[in-house]
Amino acid sequence: MKEIRLLGKRIDLENSPLLLSYQPDENWQKVFRRLRGTWTVENGWLIGEETGNFGGILLTHEFYEKDVMFSFTMASVLPATRDLNALFCARVDEENEYLGDSYVCGLNGWYEHKSGIERNPQPGLNATTALYHYEPGKEIRMICGAIGGHCFMVVDGELVSELYDPAPIRGGHVGFSPYCTKLRIKDIEVREIKWEDFPQVYEPEF
């Protein structure tokens, strides 16, 4: 995959500078900060589990000032079936040691096995679909991020969701959030987004 085409934008994957490349190991806490949930590393996988009706939260120590995209290989850990969630442009609510303002994208979530993107904690700003169905236990490759509030989620090379925030969050941490579920994650990368305007027009079909 060389590029991602969004509405009006083209992301150049090959020329987007690599900021982080990480394979989970025993030093994972030097890269990530745990806010909630149980996190371990097993056989090269970062394992995140949260059994309560809320999200386990793991965020990078690094705060990325520029627009970045976050990519990784992820799967649910059976018998878990839901909420393969990633976070970007994320802030920390230090008073409650929990997730603050952020974008959340995920598969098999929103209580009805939907996929999409939402802004946390702002109610009502979300884009979800029931058309993409994740097969529990299957490894997928996800790319997610935002360009000035233009959020996107790509799964195995297919654009699953876009969300445009007119009052964008700019910069932040990236991370993961198993919501009442259990996930495994590896092959983690963060890249600065290199993109260009992508004019789109209709030509007559008949």
N, C-alpha and C positions, 0 to 999 in steps of 0.2 A: 504494500500500500504506500503510494507516494504522496497522496494529497487527500484532503477532506474538503468537500464542497458543501458550504453552508449557503443559506439564502444571502446572496450579495457578497460573499467572501470565499476565498480559496486559501486553505492552510497548506503551506509547503512543509510536509513532514520531513523530507530528507535534509532540508536546510534549517530546521528549527534546532537551535543549540541545546545540547544535553546538559542539564543542570544537576541531575541526580540519577545514578544507576545503582540499584541496590538489590542484592539477593539476601533474603532473610538469614540471619545467623544469630549467635548468642549475644551479639552486641546491638540488637535491634533497638534497645532503649537509648542508644546514642543518636539514633536517627529519628525516633518517634517518642512522643509523650503520650502516655496512657491517661485518659480522663475517666473512663468507665469501661467495664467489661473485663473479662479474663483474656489475657494475651500470652501466647507462648510461641516457640518455634519448634517445629518437628519436621525432620527430614527435608529441610530447605524450604518449608512452607511457614509463613506467618499465620497462626491460627487465632481467630477472634471469636469469642463466644459471649453472648448476653442472654440470660434466661428470663430476665424481667421484661415487662411490657414497655421498654424504652430502648434507646440505642446505646450499644457499646461505642466508645469514641476513642480513636487513636489518630493523632495529628503529628505531622512533622514538627520538629523543633524549628526548622527553617520557615521564615515568613517570606514568601515570594512577593516582591513589590510589583513585578511585571506580570503581564498576562502569561499564564502557563497552561500546559495540558499535562495530564496525569495519566499514565498508562500502566497496566498490570495484567497479570493472569489471575483469574479468580474462579472459585467454585464453591458451592454450598457443600457442607460436610453432612452427608446423609446420616440420620433421617431428616435433617433440616432441609427445607424446600424454598425458603422465601428470603426477601430483602437482602439482595447483594448490593450493598450501598457504598458509594464513594462520596467524598466531600472535597470541595475546592472553594477558593476564596473564603476560607473559614477563619472566624475569630473564636477566641476562647472567652466564655463567660467566667471570669476568674472568681467572682463572688460565689458562684455555685459549682465551680470546677466542672463545667459542662460546656456543650457546644453553644456558641453564640451565633451571630449573624453569619450566614453561610449559604452555599448552594449544595443541595443533596441530589444525587442522581442514583437510580437503582433499577433493579430487575425483580420481578415477582413481589412487588410491594403494594402499598396503599390498600392493604386488607383484601384486595380482590385480584391479586396476582397481576397487577398492572406494572408497566415500566414507564419511566419518565424522569423529570427534573422538577424540583421545587426549591423555593427560597425559604430558609428557616431563620427565625420563627414566624415570618410574615405570613398570615393566612391568605389563601386565595391565589397566590402567585405560583402556579404550577402548570405543567404540561404533561399529561399522562395518556397512555394508550393501553388497550387490552389486546392489541394485535400482535405484539411481540411476546412470545412465550418461552421462558427459560426452562430447559430440561434440568431438574435438580441433579446435582452431582457432576454435571458436565463442566469441564474447564472452558472458559471463554476469555478472550482478550478484549479488554475495555479501554477506550480512550475517552477522557472527559476533560472539560475545561471551559474557559470563558474568555471572550474578547470584548472587554468593555461592557459586560453584562449580556453579551450574546453567548448563551450557554449551549453546549452540545454534548451528546453522548453517542459514541460509536461502539458497536459490539461486533467483533469478528468481521471488521471491514464494512459494516452496514450502519448508516446513520439511523439511529432509533428515535432520537428526540432532539429538538431545539427549543430553547426558551429565551425570549428577549426581555430583559429587565430594564425598564426606562429609568430606574434610579439604581444604577449598578453598584455592586460591591466591587471595589478595586483592590486587587492584591489579597494575600492571605496564606494560610496554611493549606496543605492538602492531607487527605487521610481516608480512613475507613470507618464504617458504622454498621456492624451487624445489629439489626433491630429484632430482638427476641428470636435470635437464630444463631447459627454457627457457620463461619466462613474460613476458607484457606486462600492465601494470597502469596504470589511470588513474582519475580521478573518485574520489579518496580522501577519506573522511569518518570522523571519530570523534565519537561522541555519548555524553553521559552518559545512562544508561538510566533512564527514568522508567517505573515499572511498578506494578501493583497485584495483589493476590490475585485469583485467578479461580476461584471455587468451581465444581466440576464434579460433577454427579450424574447418574445415569441415571434417566430416567422410563420407566415400563413401556411396552414396545412392543406388547404384546398382552394 
